[in-house]
Amino acid sequence: MNDTPPNSVEVPRVAIDWYRSAPWWRLASQSVGISWRASHLLLCAVALLATHWITTISYTVFKPELVDTPASWVQPSRPLPAIAPFPQDAYRWVSEIARERDMARERVIASEKEMAGGHEVVDSTPWYPFAPDSYVHVWRRLVSYPYQAIEALTLRRGAYLLFNFLAVLAIWAFVGGCISRRSIQELGTQITSPWTDTVRLVSKRWLSIMWAIAMPIALILVCSLLFMLLGWLSNIPAVGPWIAGLLLLPLVVLSVALGWCACVSIIGFPLSTAAIVCEKQADAFDGISRAAAYTFQRPVTLILAVIAAEWIGHFAGGIVSIVVNTGFSILARAFSVGSFHTILNMGTFFDAWIACFVPLVVTAFGFSFFWTASSATYLLLRRDVDHTLFDMIDMDAPVPAKPLPQLASPPEATASPEPR
């Protein structure tokens, strides 16, 4: 028999620690909260404005062929309705709902137009036209300039794209380094460092970040000059094609190396940035080697991480877009009640600035989330390949100087006896 009262028996509770059993869950859940932080959005917004001004100036100076207008960095390149962040054609049930909704809207607008005597009626249905670029599309925007020159290379177009590439490289190497540094510290150690420490570390490694991104592209350009010389050699009548073909036969093997360098520069640049700001005394070679090793040793992990970032970025960006657009719509409606003008049509210099506020903030979130999610992906790949814990991060703490050894104190001098 058991003499213990029934209420005194304690049953141990068993709970699953998801942060230990699924380490990716904490990184994924915290990436969104880090990316829509006000300081990160402000930093990305300033970088987007600087990039937009510099690329616009270069367009005015170089007048490149086959470029109609410079890329607008202050708004998404592919604006989608925030209420439905995914393309409607990809999902049948979304397409059917959207088609029924559009048909209902057309019927309402047609009836209102008929009641208004045939005049145009402004559609007052709330619609959020700005949603941030997806994770992959931000990736493409950052690497587009150096590879657009291959399509149709001319002198002015090449100078325009080269200037823009250097500007984008300088600006976003610093901004991406700062956001990656703060994201890695918070994701790995649950500690947020002061901005002064972040800027100081990234400033010391800024050139390494830039060179890690530009080194593969520079190698591609050097190899391209060799093949360009062979192309000129093939123009010699009669014997030129034979000589060029004979020399090209062993050099075709270089195409594999060129493809490898291109993939490292296109795919690995956010990973190399994260490696340089994460590892102790890391430089450009360390960033490139880690990015290449993690990319080619764990491609499935990288693909799954990118897919997860694409989905999470879509939904989180939809929330940001709805919040910003709704707040701006309330402000604009309240302003129009007390004014004869609309908030975007007052005829002043500030109209353009007010109009770009919503797309600028929404676009800034897309770039902030890109660097934060890339930092989380780097930590996952590093743990998978090198079996390194998340909190093994260079904290950039100054190493105190070792004190000098204590010298032995001199023996006390004994007093000599006085003569008698």
C-alpha positions as CSV (number, residue, x, y, z in Angstrom):
1,M,0.0,0.0,0.0
2,N,1.0,3.6,-0.7
3,D,0.6,5.9,2.3
4,T,1.5,9.0,0.3
5,P,-1.5,11.4,-0.2
6,P,-2.6,11.6,-3.8
7,N,-2.2,15.4,-4.0
8,S,1.5,15.2,-3.0
9,V,2.5,13.2,-6.1
10,E,4.3,15.4,-8.6
11,V,4.5,14.3,-12.3
12,P,7.5,15.7,-14.1
13,R,6.6,17.8,-17.1
14,V,8.4,17.1,-20.3
15,A,8.6,19.9,-22.8
16,I,10.3,20.2,-26.2
17,D,13.0,22.9,-26.4
18,W,12.5,23.9,-30.0
19,Y,15.5,26.2,-30.0
20,R,17.7,23.1,-29.3
21,S,15.8,20.5,-31.4
22,A,15.3,22.9,-34.3
23,P,18.0,25.6,-34.2
24,W,16.9,27.2,-37.4
25,W,13.6,28.1,-35.8
26,R,15.0,30.8,-33.5
27,L,17.1,32.3,-36.4
28,A,14.0,32.4,-38.6
29,S,11.7,33.9,-36.0
30,Q,14.1,36.6,-34.9
31,S,15.2,37.7,-38.3
32,V,11.9,39.5,-39.0
33,G,12.0,41.4,-35.7
34,I,15.6,42.5,-36.3
35,S,15.0,43.5,-39.9
36,W,12.1,45.9,-39.3
37,R,13.9,47.7,-36.5
38,A,13.7,51.4,-36.9
39,S,17.5,51.9,-37.0
40,H,18.0,49.3,-39.7
41,L,15.1,50.7,-41.8
42,L,16.6,54.2,-41.5
43,L,20.1,53.0,-42.5
44,C,18.7,51.2,-45.5
45,A,16.6,54.1,-46.5
46,V,19.5,56.5,-46.4
47,A,21.6,54.0,-48.5
48,L,18.8,53.7,-51.0
49,L,18.6,57.5,-51.4
50,A,22.3,57.7,-51.8
51,T,22.4,54.9,-54.4
52,H,19.5,56.4,-56.3
53,W,21.2,59.8,-56.5
54,I,24.5,58.4,-57.6
55,T,23.0,56.2,-60.3
56,T,20.9,59.0,-61.6
57,I,23.9,61.3,-61.8
58,S,25.9,58.7,-63.7
59,Y,23.0,58.2,-66.1
60,T,23.0,62.0,-66.8
61,V,26.8,62.0,-67.3
62,F,27.4,58.9,-69.4
63,K,24.0,58.7,-71.4
64,P,24.4,54.9,-71.9
65,E,23.0,53.2,-74.9
66,L,20.1,50.7,-74.5
67,V,19.2,52.2,-71.1
68,D,16.0,54.2,-71.2
69,T,15.8,55.3,-67.6
70,P,18.0,54.7,-64.5
71,A,16.9,52.1,-62.0
72,S,14.8,53.7,-59.2
73,W,16.3,52.5,-55.9
74,V,13.7,54.4,-53.7
75,Q,10.8,52.1,-54.7
76,P,10.4,48.4,-55.3
77,S,11.3,47.3,-58.8
78,R,8.4,44.8,-58.8
79,P,5.5,46.4,-56.8
80,L,2.9,43.9,-55.9
81,P,-0.3,44.3,-53.9
82,A,0.6,43.8,-50.3
83,I,-2.7,42.1,-49.6
84,A,-1.7,39.3,-52.0
85,P,2.1,39.2,-51.9
86,F,2.5,36.2,-54.2
87,P,1.9,36.4,-58.0
88,Q,-1.7,35.4,-58.6
89,D,-1.0,33.2,-61.6
90,A,1.0,30.8,-59.5
91,Y,-1.9,29.7,-57.4
92,R,-5.3,28.7,-58.9
93,W,-7.4,29.4,-55.9
94,V,-5.9,32.8,-55.5
95,S,-6.5,33.6,-59.1
96,E,-10.1,32.6,-58.9
97,I,-10.7,34.7,-55.8
98,A,-8.9,37.7,-57.4
99,R,-10.9,37.3,-60.7
100,E,-14.2,37.3,-58.8
101,R,-13.1,40.3,-56.8
102,D,-12.0,42.2,-59.9
103,M,-15.2,41.4,-61.7
104,A,-17.2,42.7,-58.7
105,R,-15.1,45.9,-58.6
106,E,-15.7,46.4,-62.3
107,R,-19.5,46.1,-61.8
108,V,-19.5,48.5,-58.9
109,I,-17.4,51.1,-60.9
110,A,-19.6,50.7,-64.0
111,S,-22.8,51.3,-61.9
112,E,-21.3,54.3,-60.2
113,K,-20.2,55.7,-63.6
114,E,-23.7,55.2,-65.0
115,M,-25.2,57.0,-62.0
116,A,-22.7,59.8,-62.5
117,G,-23.9,60.4,-66.0
118,G,-21.0,58.8,-67.9
119,H,-18.3,60.6,-66.1
120,E,-15.2,58.8,-64.8
121,V,-15.4,57.7,-61.2
122,V,-12.3,57.4,-59.1
123,D,-12.0,53.9,-57.6
124,S,-12.0,54.4,-53.9
125,T,-11.2,50.7,-53.1
126,P,-8.3,50.5,-50.7
127,W,-5.3,49.1,-52.5
128,Y,-1.7,48.8,-51.4
129,P,0.4,49.0,-54.5
130,F,3.8,48.9,-52.8
131,A,5.3,45.7,-51.4
132,P,9.0,45.1,-50.8
133,D,11.1,43.1,-53.2
134,S,11.5,39.5,-52.4
135,Y,14.7,38.0,-51.0
136,V,15.9,36.7,-54.3
137,H,15.0,39.9,-56.1
138,V,17.0,42.1,-53.8
139,W,19.8,39.6,-54.4
140,R,19.5,40.2,-58.2
141,R,19.3,44.0,-57.8
142,L,22.6,44.1,-55.9
143,V,24.5,42.0,-58.5
144,S,22.9,43.2,-61.7
145,Y,25.3,46.0,-62.8
146,P,28.5,44.0,-63.5
147,Y,26.7,41.3,-65.4
148,Q,24.5,43.6,-67.5
149,A,27.6,44.8,-69.3
150,I,28.0,41.4,-70.9
151,E,24.8,41.7,-72.8
152,A,25.8,44.6,-75.1
153,L,29.1,46.1,-74.2
154,T,29.8,49.6,-75.5
155,L,32.1,52.3,-74.1
156,R,29.5,54.6,-72.6
157,R,27.3,51.7,-71.3
158,G,30.3,50.0,-69.9
159,A,31.5,53.1,-68.1
160,Y,27.9,53.7,-66.7
161,L,27.6,50.2,-65.4
162,L,31.1,50.2,-64.0
163,F,30.6,53.4,-62.1
164,N,27.2,52.2,-60.7
165,F,28.8,48.9,-59.7
166,L,31.5,50.7,-57.7
167,A,29.0,53.0,-56.1
168,V,26.7,50.1,-55.1
169,L,29.7,48.1,-53.9
170,A,30.9,51.0,-51.7
171,I,27.6,51.9,-50.2
172,W,26.1,48.4,-49.6
173,A,29.4,46.8,-48.4
174,F,29.2,49.2,-45.5
175,V,25.5,49.0,-44.9
176,G,25.3,45.3,-45.3
177,G,28.3,44.9,-43.1
178,C,26.7,46.9,-40.3
179,I,23.4,45.1,-40.5
180,S,25.1,41.7,-40.8
181,R,27.3,42.4,-37.8
182,R,24.4,43.4,-35.6
183,S,22.2,40.6,-36.8
184,I,24.9,37.9,-36.2
185,Q,25.6,39.2,-32.7
186,E,21.9,39.2,-31.8
187,L,21.1,35.9,-33.4
188,G,24.2,34.1,-32.1
189,T,24.7,35.6,-28.6
190,Q,21.4,37.3,-27.9
191,I,23.4,40.5,-27.3
192,T,22.9,43.8,-29.2
193,S,26.1,45.8,-29.5
194,P,26.2,49.6,-29.5
195,W,26.2,51.2,-32.9
196,T,29.6,52.8,-32.2
197,D,31.2,49.4,-31.8
198,T,29.5,48.1,-35.0
199,V,30.6,51.1,-37.1
200,R,34.1,50.9,-35.7
201,L,34.5,47.2,-36.6
202,V,32.9,47.5,-40.1
203,S,35.0,50.5,-40.9
204,K,38.2,48.5,-40.2
205,R,36.9,45.7,-42.5
206,W,35.1,47.7,-45.1
207,L,37.8,47.3,-47.7
208,S,38.0,43.6,-47.1
209,I,34.2,43.3,-47.7
210,M,34.5,45.3,-50.9
211,W,37.5,43.3,-52.2
212,A,35.8,40.0,-51.3
213,I,33.0,40.9,-53.6
214,A,35.1,42.5,-56.3
215,M,37.9,39.9,-56.4
216,P,36.0,37.2,-58.4
217,I,34.7,39.8,-60.8
218,A,38.2,41.2,-61.3
219,L,39.5,37.7,-62.1
220,I,36.7,37.3,-64.7
221,L,37.6,40.6,-66.3
222,V,41.3,39.6,-66.6
223,C,40.4,36.2,-68.2
224,S,38.0,38.0,-70.5
225,L,40.8,40.2,-71.8
226,L,42.7,37.1,-72.9
227,F,39.7,35.8,-74.8
228,M,39.2,39.2,-76.3
229,L,42.8,39.1,-77.7
230,L,42.1,35.7,-79.2
231,G,38.9,37.2,-80.8
232,W,41.0,39.9,-82.5
233,L,43.5,37.3,-83.6
234,S,40.7,35.3,-85.3
235,N,40.1,38.3,-87.6
236,I,43.4,37.7,-89.5
237,P,42.4,36.4,-93.0
238,A,42.8,32.7,-93.7
239,V,45.1,31.7,-90.8
240,G,43.4,33.7,-88.0
241,P,40.5,31.3,-87.2
242,W,42.9,28.3,-87.2
243,I,45.3,29.9,-84.8
244,A,42.6,31.1,-82.5
245,G,40.9,27.7,-82.6
246,L,44.1,26.0,-81.7
247,L,44.8,28.3,-78.8
248,L,41.2,28.1,-77.6
249,L,41.2,24.3,-77.4
250,P,43.2,24.1,-74.1
251,L,41.7,27.4,-72.8
252,V,38.2,26.1,-72.9
253,V,38.9,24.5,-69.6
254,L,39.0,28.0,-68.1
255,S,35.3,28.3,-68.7
256,V,34.7,26.0,-65.7
257,A,36.9,28.3,-63.5
258,L,35.1,31.4,-64.9
259,G,31.8,29.9,-64.0
260,W,33.0,29.0,-60.5
261,C,34.2,32.6,-60.0
262,A,30.9,34.0,-61.3
263,C,28.9,31.8,-59.0
264,V,31.0,32.8,-56.0
265,S,30.4,36.5,-56.8
266,I,26.7,36.1,-57.5
267,I,25.7,33.6,-54.8
268,G,28.4,34.1,-52.2
269,F,28.7,37.8,-51.6
270,P,26.2,38.0,-48.7
271,L,27.9,35.0,-47.1
272,S,31.4,36.5,-47.5
273,T,30.2,39.8,-45.9
274,A,28.8,37.9,-43.0
275,A,32.0,35.9,-42.6
276,I,34.2,39.0,-42.5
277,V,32.2,40.7,-39.8
278,C,31.7,37.5,-37.8
279,E,35.1,35.7,-37.7
280,K,38.1,36.8,-35.7
281,Q,40.5,38.9,-37.8
282,A,38.8,37.8,-41.0
283,D,39.9,39.3,-44.4
284,A,38.7,39.1,-48.0
285,F,40.4,35.7,-48.6
286,D,38.7,34.3,-45.5
287,G,35.3,35.6,-46.7
288,I,35.7,34.2,-50.2
289,S,36.9,30.8,-49.0
290,R,34.1,30.4,-46.5
291,A,31.4,31.5,-49.0
292,A,32.7,29.1,-51.6
293,A,33.1,26.2,-49.2
294,Y,29.6,26.7,-47.6
295,T,27.9,27.2,-51.0
296,F,29.4,24.1,-52.8
297,Q,29.5,21.8,-49.8
298,R,25.9,22.4,-48.6
299,P,23.9,23.5,-51.6
300,V,20.7,21.8,-50.4
301,T,20.9,23.7,-47.0
302,L,21.5,26.9,-48.9
303,I,18.5,26.3,-51.2
304,L,16.2,25.5,-48.3
305,A,17.3,28.6,-46.4
306,V,16.7,30.8,-49.5
307,I,13.3,29.3,-50.0
308,A,12.4,29.9,-46.3
309,A,13.7,33.5,-46.5
310,E,11.7,34.1,-49.7
311,W,8.4,33.0,-48.0
312,I,9.0,34.7,-44.7
313,G,10.1,37.9,-46.5
314,H,6.9,37.9,-48.5
315,F,4.6,37.6,-45.6
316,A,6.5,39.9,-43.3
317,G,6.9,42.4,-46.2
318,G,3.1,42.3,-46.7
319,I,2.6,43.2,-43.1
320,V,5.0,46.1,-43.3
321,S,3.4,47.3,-46.5
322,I,-0.1,47.2,-45.1
323,V,1.0,49.1,-41.9
324,V,2.8,51.8,-43.8
325,N,0.2,52.2,-46.6
326,T,-2.7,52.3,-44.1
327,G,-1.0,54.9,-41.9
328,F,-0.2,57.1,-44.9
329,S,-3.8,56.7,-46.3
330,I,-5.2,57.8,-42.9
331,L,-2.9,60.8,-42.9
332,A,-3.7,61.7,-46.5
333,R,-7.5,61.5,-46.0
334,A,-7.3,63.6,-42.8
335,F,-5.2,66.2,-44.7
336,S,-7.6,66.4,-47.6
337,V,-10.6,67.1,-45.3
338,G,-9.0,70.3,-44.1
339,S,-7.3,71.4,-47.4
340,F,-8.3,72.2,-50.9
341,H,-5.2,70.2,-52.1
342,T,-4.3,66.6,-51.8
343,I,-1.2,65.7,-49.9
344,L,0.7,64.8,-53.0
345,N,-0.4,67.7,-55.2
346,M,0.3,70.9,-53.3
347,G,2.6,72.3,-55.9
348,T,5.7,72.5,-53.7
349,F,9.2,71.0,-53.6
350,F,8.1,68.7,-50.9
351,D,5.5,66.8,-53.0
352,A,8.1,64.4,-54.4
353,W,9.6,63.7,-51.0
354,I,6.2,63.0,-49.5
355,A,5.3,60.7,-52.4
356,C,8.4,58.6,-52.0
357,F,8.0,58.0,-48.3
358,V,5.9,54.9,-48.5
359,P,7.8,53.1,-51.3
360,L,11.1,54.1,-49.6
361,V,10.2,52.6,-46.2
362,V,8.8,49.5,-47.8
363,T,11.9,49.0,-50.0
364,A,14.1,49.6,-47.1
365,F,12.5,46.6,-45.3
366,G,13.3,44.4,-48.2
367,F,17.0,45.2,-48.1
368,S,17.2,45.1,-44.3
369,F,15.6,41.6,-44.3
370,F,17.9,40.5,-47.0
371,W,21.0,41.1,-44.9
372,T,19.5,39.8,-41.7
373,A,18.3,36.6,-43.4
374,S,21.7,36.2,-45.1
375,S,23.4,36.4,-41.7
376,A,21.1,33.7,-40.3
377,T,21.8,31.5,-43.4
378,Y,25.6,32.0,-42.7
379,L,25.2,30.8,-39.1
380,L,23.3,27.7,-40.2
381,L,25.8,26.8,-43.0
382,R,28.8,27.4,-40.7
383,R,27.2,25.1,-38.0
384,D,26.4,22.5,-40.7
385,V,29.9,22.5,-42.2
386,D,32.3,23.4,-39.5
387,H,30.2,22.3,-36.5
388,T,30.7,25.8,-34.9
389,L,28.2,27.0,-32.3
390,F,26.2,30.1,-33.0
391,D,27.7,32.1,-30.2
392,M,31.3,31.6,-31.4
393,I,31.6,35.1,-32.8
394,D,34.4,37.7,-32.7
395,M,33.2,40.2,-30.1
396,D,36.1,42.6,-31.0
397,A,37.0,43.0,-27.3
398,P,40.3,44.7,-26.8
399,V,42.8,42.2,-25.4
400,P,44.3,43.7,-22.3
401,A,48.1,43.9,-22.2
402,K,49.8,41.4,-20.1
403,P,51.3,43.0,-17.0
404,L,55.0,42.9,-16.5
405,P,56.3,40.3,-14.0
406,Q,56.7,41.6,-10.5
407,L,60.4,42.2,-9.7
408,A,61.7,40.9,-6.5
409,S,62.1,43.6,-3.9
410,P,65.7,44.4,-3.0
411,P,66.9,43.1,0.4
412,E,66.8,45.5,3.2
413,A,70.2,47.0,3.9
414,T,71.4,46.0,7.4
415,A,72.9,48.8,9.5
416,S,76.6,48.5,10.2
417,P,77.5,48.4,13.9
418,E,78.9,51.5,15.4
419,P,82.6,51.4,16.4
420,R,83.2,51.4,20.2
